[in-house]
Amino acid sequence: MNNYKNKTVLITGASKGVGAETAKQFAKLGANVALVARNKAPLEALATEINQYGHAAVFPCDIGEISSLETLVTQVVATFGAIDVLVNNAGLHHRGDFEKLTLVQVSNMVNVNLNAPLTLTHLCLDQLKQSNNGAVIMVGSLAGRAPLQGAAVYSATKAALRAFSYALHDELKPHQVKVAVVSPGPIDTGFIMDEIDHVEDIVYSQPMSSALEVANEIIALSINDSEESAMPWFSGKLTTLAYLFPKLRRALRPYLYKKGAKAKLKYKSRR
C-alpha cells in the first residue's frame, strides 16, 4: 500500500459516494488525488477535508462532454506532474424501460458510462506507461454481468466497459499497466437510495455494499493480479449463472423481485 506515496490518482465522479470514499482512502495512503465531477462546490468541500491529512485538487468537468476530456488530462498533469492511476467511476442511469427513454437520455448514458472511460483511458495512456506500475480501474456493475430489465442501456454500457477492461488488461500488461474492473451490486449511496422509488425491486434482492467496501476493492485491484472483482461474492456467482443460463435467470426473477420488494420497504423505513 505504500506504493501510492506521491502517486497521482485521477478519480471521476469524485464528489460523492464511491468516488469520494475512494479519494479519501487513496489520500490516506499518500496519493495525490485529482477530484473530477460536474459540480464544483462538493468537490471543494471534499478537497478541504482531504487536505487536512493528504493532498487533493479540484477539476470540475462534465465528462459526458467528451471534447473537454483532453483539457482535463492536461490540467491534471500540469498540477501534479503525472497520472499514475485512473479510476473511471462516474456513472449515469436513467431508469425505466428502453422505449420510455428519450434519445438524449440514451446518448448521455453511453457518453458518461462508456465513451468517457474509453477516451480518458486513451488520453492517459502515455502517463500510465511512464508510471511505475500504473493502473486503470473501471467501476462496472453486476448489471453488466447479467442484463437487467428496466436498465437495458445501463446494462449494455457496463457490459461493454467490462469487455473493454478485459481486453485492455492483456494489451497493457507488457507495459506494466494494470487494468481491472470492479462489478458491485447495490451500493448504499445516493445513486440508488435517493431514487429508491424508481429503482427496480430486484436490485434490492442482493446484499448492499458500502462505499468504503467498494473503495477498498478498487485500491486492492490496482495492485493485485485480479482482472475483476464481483461483489458481494455470492451475487457475483449468481450473475455468472444468470448469464450462462438465461432460463434460470427468468425462472428466478419472480422470487428475486419479491425478495427485493421486501428489502426495499425496510430501506425506505430506515430513511
C-alpha positions as CSV (number, residue, x, y, z in Angstrom):
1,M,0.0,0.0,0.0
2,N,3.0,2.3,0.4
3,N,3.3,2.3,-3.4
4,Y,0.9,5.2,-3.6
5,K,3.2,7.7,-1.8
6,N,3.3,10.8,-4.1
7,K,1.5,9.0,-6.9
8,T,-1.4,10.8,-8.6
9,V,-4.8,9.2,-8.8
10,L,-7.5,10.7,-11.1
11,I,-11.0,9.8,-10.0
12,T,-14.2,10.7,-11.9
13,G,-17.5,11.0,-10.2
14,A,-15.5,12.0,-7.1
15,S,-17.9,14.4,-5.5
16,K,-19.9,11.8,-3.5
17,G,-20.5,8.1,-2.9
18,V,-17.8,5.6,-4.1
19,G,-15.8,8.3,-5.8
20,A,-15.5,10.4,-2.7
21,E,-14.7,7.5,-0.5
22,T,-12.1,6.2,-3.0
23,A,-10.4,9.6,-3.0
24,K,-10.2,9.6,0.8
25,Q,-8.7,6.2,1.0
26,F,-6.1,6.9,-1.7
27,A,-5.2,10.1,0.0
28,K,-4.7,8.3,3.3
29,L,-2.1,6.1,1.5
30,G,-0.2,9.2,0.5
31,A,-1.5,9.7,-3.1
32,N,-2.3,13.0,-4.7
33,V,-5.9,12.8,-5.7
34,A,-7.4,14.7,-8.7
35,L,-11.1,15.1,-8.0
36,V,-13.3,15.2,-11.0
37,A,-17.1,15.8,-11.2
38,R,-19.6,18.3,-12.6
39,N,-20.3,20.3,-9.5
40,K,-17.5,22.4,-8.1
41,A,-18.9,23.0,-4.6
42,P,-19.0,19.4,-3.3
43,L,-15.6,18.8,-4.8
44,E,-14.2,21.8,-2.9
45,A,-15.7,20.6,0.3
46,L,-14.2,17.1,-0.2
47,A,-10.8,18.6,-1.1
48,T,-10.9,20.7,2.1
49,E,-11.5,17.6,4.1
50,I,-8.8,15.6,2.4
51,N,-6.2,18.3,2.6
52,Q,-6.2,18.1,6.3
53,Y,-4.3,14.8,6.0
54,G,-3.4,14.5,2.3
55,H,-3.3,16.3,-1.0
56,A,-6.3,16.9,-3.3
57,A,-7.1,19.3,-6.1
58,V,-10.4,20.0,-7.8
59,F,-11.1,19.7,-11.5
60,P,-14.8,20.5,-12.3
61,C,-15.7,18.8,-15.5
62,D,-18.7,17.2,-17.2
63,I,-17.1,14.0,-18.5
64,G,-20.1,13.5,-20.7
65,E,-18.8,16.3,-22.8
66,I,-16.1,14.2,-24.5
67,S,-14.4,17.2,-26.1
68,S,-13.5,18.5,-22.6
69,L,-11.5,15.5,-21.5
70,E,-8.2,16.3,-23.3
71,T,-8.1,19.7,-21.4
72,L,-8.9,17.8,-18.2
73,V,-6.0,15.5,-18.5
74,T,-3.7,18.4,-19.4
75,Q,-4.7,20.3,-16.3
76,V,-4.2,17.3,-14.0
77,V,-0.7,16.7,-15.4
78,A,0.1,20.4,-15.1
79,T,-0.9,20.3,-11.5
80,F,0.6,17.1,-10.3
81,G,3.2,16.3,-13.0
82,A,1.8,12.8,-13.7
83,I,-1.2,10.4,-13.7
84,D,-0.4,7.0,-12.2
85,V,-3.8,5.6,-11.5
86,L,-7.1,6.3,-13.4
87,V,-10.4,5.4,-11.7
88,N,-13.3,5.5,-14.1
89,N,-16.0,5.7,-11.5
90,A,-18.6,8.2,-12.8
91,G,-21.9,6.7,-13.9
92,L,-25.3,7.8,-15.1
93,H,-28.5,5.8,-15.0
94,H,-31.8,7.0,-16.4
95,R,-34.1,4.3,-15.1
96,G,-37.0,2.7,-16.9
97,D,-37.9,0.6,-20.0
98,F,-35.9,1.4,-23.1
99,E,-38.9,2.6,-25.1
100,K,-39.7,5.2,-22.4
101,L,-36.2,6.8,-22.5
102,T,-35.5,9.8,-24.7
103,L,-32.7,9.6,-27.3
104,V,-30.9,12.3,-25.4
105,Q,-31.0,10.2,-22.2
106,V,-29.7,7.2,-24.1
107,S,-26.8,9.2,-25.6
108,N,-25.9,10.7,-22.3
109,M,-25.7,7.3,-20.6
110,V,-23.5,6.0,-23.4
111,N,-21.2,9.0,-23.2
112,V,-20.8,9.0,-19.4
113,N,-20.7,5.3,-18.8
114,L,-18.7,4.2,-21.9
115,N,-17.3,6.9,-24.2
116,A,-15.8,8.9,-21.4
117,P,-13.9,6.0,-19.8
118,L,-12.5,4.9,-23.2
119,T,-11.5,8.4,-24.1
120,L,-10.0,9.2,-20.7
121,T,-8.0,5.9,-20.7
122,H,-6.7,6.7,-24.2
123,L,-5.6,10.2,-23.2
124,C,-3.9,8.9,-20.0
125,L,-2.0,6.0,-21.7
126,D,1.3,7.8,-22.1
127,Q,1.3,8.9,-18.5
128,L,0.3,5.4,-17.2
129,K,3.1,3.8,-19.2
130,Q,5.6,6.2,-17.8
131,S,4.5,5.4,-14.3
132,N,5.9,2.6,-12.2
133,N,3.1,0.1,-12.2
134,G,0.3,2.4,-13.4
135,A,-3.3,1.2,-13.2
136,V,-6.8,1.8,-14.7
137,I,-9.8,0.6,-12.7
138,M,-13.2,0.6,-14.2
139,V,-16.3,0.7,-11.9
140,G,-18.7,-1.6,-13.6
141,S,-21.8,-3.3,-12.2
142,L,-23.4,-6.7,-11.7
143,A,-25.9,-5.4,-14.3
144,G,-23.0,-5.6,-16.8
145,R,-22.6,-9.3,-16.0
146,A,-26.3,-10.2,-16.1
147,P,-28.6,-7.9,-18.2
148,L,-31.3,-6.3,-16.1
149,Q,-34.7,-5.3,-17.5
150,G,-35.6,-1.7,-16.8
151,A,-31.9,-1.0,-17.2
152,A,-31.2,-2.1,-20.8
153,V,-28.9,0.8,-21.7
154,Y,-27.1,0.9,-18.3
155,S,-26.5,-2.9,-18.5
156,A,-25.2,-2.5,-22.1
157,T,-22.7,0.2,-21.2
158,K,-21.5,-1.6,-18.1
159,A,-21.1,-4.9,-20.1
160,A,-19.1,-3.1,-22.8
161,L,-16.9,-1.4,-20.1
162,R,-16.2,-4.9,-18.6
163,A,-15.3,-6.3,-22.0
164,F,-13.0,-3.3,-22.7
165,S,-11.3,-3.8,-19.4
166,Y,-10.6,-7.5,-20.0
167,A,-9.2,-6.8,-23.5
168,L,-7.1,-3.8,-22.4
169,H,-5.7,-5.8,-19.5
170,D,-3.9,-8.1,-21.9
171,E,-2.8,-5.2,-24.2
172,L,-1.2,-3.2,-21.4
173,K,0.2,-6.0,-19.3
174,P,3.6,-5.8,-21.2
175,H,3.8,-2.1,-20.3
176,Q,3.3,-2.9,-16.6
177,V,-0.1,-1.1,-16.6
178,K,-2.7,-2.9,-14.6
179,V,-6.3,-2.8,-15.9
180,A,-9.2,-4.3,-13.9
181,V,-12.9,-3.8,-13.3
182,V,-14.9,-3.9,-10.1
183,S,-18.5,-5.1,-10.6
184,P,-20.6,-4.3,-7.5
185,G,-24.2,-5.0,-6.8
186,P,-26.3,-2.4,-5.0
187,I,-24.2,0.2,-3.0
188,D,-25.6,2.1,-0.1
189,T,-25.2,5.5,-1.7
190,G,-27.4,8.2,-3.2
191,F,-27.0,6.6,-6.6
192,I,-29.8,4.1,-5.8
193,M,-31.1,5.3,-2.4
194,D,-32.1,8.8,-3.4
195,E,-34.2,7.3,-6.2
196,I,-35.4,4.3,-4.4
197,D,-39.0,4.5,-5.7
198,H,-37.7,4.4,-9.3
199,V,-35.2,1.6,-8.8
200,E,-36.3,-1.9,-9.9
201,D,-37.2,-4.1,-6.9
202,I,-34.9,-6.8,-8.0
203,V,-31.8,-4.6,-7.3
204,Y,-32.5,-4.8,-3.6
205,S,-32.7,-8.6,-3.6
206,Q,-28.9,-8.6,-3.3
207,P,-26.8,-7.7,-0.2
208,M,-25.8,-4.0,-0.1
209,S,-22.2,-3.0,-0.2
210,S,-20.9,0.2,1.4
211,A,-19.0,2.9,-0.5
212,L,-15.9,2.1,1.7
213,E,-16.0,-1.6,0.8
214,V,-16.1,-0.7,-2.9
215,A,-13.3,1.9,-2.5
216,N,-11.1,-0.7,-0.7
217,E,-11.7,-3.1,-3.6
218,I,-10.7,-0.5,-6.1
219,I,-7.4,0.0,-4.3
220,A,-6.8,-3.7,-4.0
221,L,-7.4,-4.2,-7.7
222,S,-4.9,-1.6,-8.6
223,I,-2.1,-3.7,-7.2
224,N,-3.2,-7.4,-7.1
225,D,-3.4,-9.9,-10.0
226,S,-7.2,-10.0,-10.4
227,E,-8.9,-8.8,-13.6
228,E,-12.3,-8.4,-11.9
229,S,-13.9,-8.3,-8.5
230,A,-17.7,-9.0,-8.5
231,M,-19.2,-8.1,-5.1
232,P,-20.7,-9.3,-3.0
233,W,-19.1,-12.7,-3.8
234,F,-22.3,-14.7,-3.9
235,S,-24.0,-12.1,-6.0
236,G,-21.2,-12.4,-8.5
237,K,-21.6,-16.1,-8.7
238,L,-25.3,-15.7,-9.2
239,T,-24.8,-13.3,-12.1
240,T,-22.5,-15.8,-13.7
241,L,-25.2,-18.5,-13.6
242,A,-27.8,-16.0,-14.8
243,Y,-25.7,-15.1,-17.8
244,L,-24.9,-18.7,-18.7
245,F,-28.4,-20.0,-18.1
246,P,-31.0,-17.3,-19.2
247,K,-33.9,-19.6,-18.5
248,L,-32.7,-19.9,-14.9
249,R,-32.5,-16.1,-14.6
250,R,-36.1,-15.8,-15.9
251,A,-37.3,-18.5,-13.6
252,L,-35.7,-16.9,-10.5
253,R,-36.9,-13.4,-11.4
254,P,-40.3,-13.5,-9.6
255,Y,-38.6,-14.8,-6.4
256,L,-35.9,-12.1,-6.6
257,Y,-38.5,-9.3,-7.3
258,K,-40.5,-10.4,-4.2
259,K,-37.4,-10.6,-2.0
260,G,-36.2,-7.2,-3.3
261,A,-39.6,-5.6,-2.7
262,K,-39.4,-6.6,1.0
263,A,-35.9,-5.3,1.3
264,K,-36.9,-2.0,-0.3
265,L,-39.6,-1.5,2.3
266,K,-37.0,-1.9,5.0
267,Y,-34.6,0.5,3.4
268,K,-37.4,3.1,2.9
269,S,-38.4,2.8,6.6
270,R,-34.8,3.3,7.6
271,R,-34.6,6.5,5.5
